[in-house]
Amino acid sequence: MDDEYSKAKKVSQCAWSSSSNSPTIGREKPFLSWPVLARSALWSGSADKVAFLYDIGADVAFNYKTSDTREVLGCEGPVDIYWDNVGDDTLDATLEYAAINARFLECGLISNLNASGAQSLDPLLVLSKSISLQGIASFRIIPKHEAAFYARVPEKLAKGEIQYREDVRRGIESVEEMLEAVQKGTNEGKAVVVVVAEE
């Protein structure tokens, strides 16, 4: 599915991803199709998460809370492919440092959940750089890709080819706490709330 939307090629391209859940991404190179790319770059919200991103094969990783995103993009860009899970100023910054004919895959806007007022996205940058924007809603793509996902991913998980972290909280009373952690980016992996444990 990644190739279908990112149109990744075996050329000197760099794919980027903003994600508060970066520690859930697999080791092959972040995202399953990224081994075809020359470089991958990811950012997350803690030093521990950044270390894990390097552990799983990211070529560039940084903490957006302690680093200047535009400075990193200026040094490591341009951005050819961008998986956006954040939106807001992070999206604007990445548009500024996008390559000509870059592909932006919009699959989440966590920063916009509690935002008030209009969110910016500069149409002039999209036009002048011929950027392609693709919205990705999971409920629309699951019917097409579900069989391929289950044919590929569980086996890779079983072999340890995809590494991930889980942040597990126990009890229904921890749901609110976990939702807040996800929105603030303080969770340390895929958010899991165990309501009832199997005996």
C-alpha positions in Angstrom: 0.0 0.0 0.0 2.9 2.4 0.8 4.2 2.2 -2.8 0.7 2.8 -4.2 0.5 6.2 -2.6 4.1 7.2 -2.1 5.2 6.1 -5.5 8.6 5.2 -3.9 11.4 4.6 -6.4 15.0 3.3 -6.2 16.5 6.7 -6.5 18.1 9.3 -4.2 14.8 10.2 -2.5 14.3 10.8 1.2 11.0 9.9 2.9 10.0 11.6 6.1 7.3 10.9 8.7 6.0 12.9 11.7 4.5 10.6 14.3 3.8 10.6 18.0 3.7 6.8 17.7 7.0 6.4 15.8 8.1 3.6 18.2 5.5 1.3 16.6 7.2 1.4 13.2 9.1 -1.6 11.8 12.8 -2.3 11.6 13.1 -3.1 7.9 13.3 0.6 7.4 10.5 2.7 8.8 7.4 1.6 6.9 7.3 -1.6 4.9 8.1 -0.3 1.5 10.9 2.1 2.5 13.8 -0.2 1.8 13.6 1.0 -1.9 14.4 4.5 -0.8 17.8 6.0 -0.4 17.1 7.6 3.0 14.4 7.7 5.7 13.9 10.4 8.3 11.6 10.4 11.3 10.9 12.6 14.2 9.3 12.0 17.6 8.9 13.7 21.0 11.6 12.2 23.3 15.2 11.2 23.3 14.3 7.6 24.0 11.9 7.5 21.0 14.6 9.0 18.8 17.1 6.4 19.9 14.6 3.7 19.0 14.1 5.2 15.6 17.8 4.9 14.9 17.6 1.4 16.3 15.0 0.4 13.7 16.9 1.8 10.8 16.1 5.5 10.4 18.9 7.4 8.6 17.8 10.7 10.3 15.9 11.0 13.5 15.3 14.0 15.8 13.3 15.2 18.8 10.9 17.9 17.5 10.5 19.3 21.1 14.2 20.1 21.5 15.3 20.6 17.8 14.2 23.3 15.3 12.3 21.3 12.7 13.0 23.8 9.9 16.7 23.7 10.7 16.8 19.9 10.4 14.7 20.0 7.2 17.0 22.6 5.8 20.1 20.4 6.5 18.7 17.0 5.7 16.0 17.8 3.0 14.5 18.2 0.6 11.5 16.1 1.4 10.4 13.8 -1.5 7.7 11.7 0.4 6.0 12.8 3.6 3.7 10.7 5.8 1.9 13.3 7.9 0.3 12.3 11.2 0.6 15.7 12.9 -0.6 18.6 10.7 -0.4 22.2 12.0 3.0 24.0 11.8 4.8 20.7 11.2 3.0 20.3 7.9 3.7 23.9 7.0 7.4 23.5 7.7 7.6 20.3 5.6 5.9 22.0 2.7 8.5 24.7 2.8 11.3 22.2 2.4 9.5 19.9 0.0 11.1 18.8 -3.3 9.5 19.5 -6.6 6.8 16.9 -7.3 6.9 15.8 -3.6 4.1 13.4 -2.4 2.4 14.3 0.9 0.3 11.4 2.4 -2.1 12.9 5.0 -3.0 10.1 7.4 -3.4 12.0 10.7 -3.7 15.5 12.2 -3.1 14.9 15.9 -2.2 18.6 16.5 -5.5 19.7 15.1 -7.7 17.7 17.4 -7.8 20.3 20.1 -6.9 23.3 18.0 -9.1 26.4 17.7 -9.3 28.6 14.6 -8.2 28.0 11.0 -5.2 25.7 10.3 -2.7 26.9 7.7 -1.6 25.1 4.6 0.0 27.3 2.0 -1.6 26.6 -1.4 1.1 28.6 -3.2 3.8 26.1 -2.0 1.6 23.2 -3.2 1.1 24.9 -6.6 4.7 26.2 -7.2 6.3 22.9 -6.2 3.7 20.7 -7.9 3.2 18.8 -4.7 0.7 15.9 -4.6 -1.5 15.7 -1.5 -3.2 12.4 -0.8 -5.7 11.9 2.0 -5.6 8.4 3.5 -8.6 7.2 5.5 -8.1 3.7 6.8 -11.7 2.7 6.5 -11.5 3.3 2.8 -8.3 1.3 2.1 -8.9 -1.7 4.5 -11.1 -3.6 2.0 -8.5 -3.4 -0.7 -5.4 -4.1 1.4 -6.6 -6.2 4.3 -5.8 -9.6 2.7 -2.3 -8.5 1.7 -1.6 -7.1 5.1 -2.5 -10.3 6.9 -0.5 -12.3 4.4 2.6 -10.3 5.0 2.7 -8.6 8.4 1.9 -11.3 11.0 4.7 -13.5 9.5 7.2 -10.6 9.8 6.1 -10.0 13.3 6.6 -13.6 14.2 10.1 -13.6 12.7 11.0 -10.4 14.5 11.5 -8.4 11.3 9.2 -5.7 12.6 10.0 -4.3 16.0 7.5 -2.3 18.0 6.8 -1.0 21.5 3.6 -1.0 23.4 2.6 1.4 26.2 0.2 -0.8 28.2 -2.2 0.6 30.9 -4.5 -1.6 32.8 -8.2 -1.1 33.7 -11.0 0.9 32.1 -10.2 3.8 34.4 -6.9 4.3 32.6 -8.6 5.1 29.2 -8.8 8.8 29.8 -5.2 8.9 30.9 -4.1 7.0 27.8 -6.0 9.2 25.4 -4.4 12.3 26.9 -1.0 10.7 26.6 -1.6 9.9 22.9 -2.7 13.5 22.2 0.3 14.9 24.0 2.7 12.5 22.5 3.9 11.2 25.9 3.0 7.5 25.3 6.1 5.4 24.8 4.6 3.1 22.1 1.4 1.8 20.6 -1.3 2.7 23.1 -3.0 -0.4 24.6 -5.5 -0.4 27.5 -6.2 -3.9 28.9 -9.7 -3.9 30.3 -10.0 -7.6 31.2 -7.0 -9.9 31.1 -7.5 -13.5 30.0 -7.1 -16.1 32.7 
